[in-house]
Amino acid sequence: MEEREEWEDLDELEESRKSRLAIASLVCGICGLIPIPLVGFLLSVLAIVFGGVSLVQIRRNASLTGERMAIAGLVLGIVAIAIMVILIATGMIGPHFGGRFG
């Protein structure tokens, strides 16, 4: 009887799979918090794009999962960009960080 239940669990796992874009969004969102301005910014933008696209795919395809990961990546990307904007506005990141402008 237990063996049959295990097979049913495996069938359910095969039917639902994680969205790879949701995973990429989460990873980019976490890495977007790296304090290197250009790299962090690019990864944050990718996290937002991947998160948005994966949310649309997950809602259209019932066999895909990972909505929470996509949302987390989306939020982390937005937070990382907001932190960078605040740091630039306060002068903590500026010409002294990346060289002289002009």
Secondary structure, DSSP 4 states (H G I P E B T S, - for coil): -HHHHHHHHHHHHHHSEE-HHHHHHHHHHHHTTSS-HHHHHHHHHHHHHHHHHHHHHHHH-TTEE-HHHHHHHHHHHHHHHHHHHHHHHTTSSSHHHH----
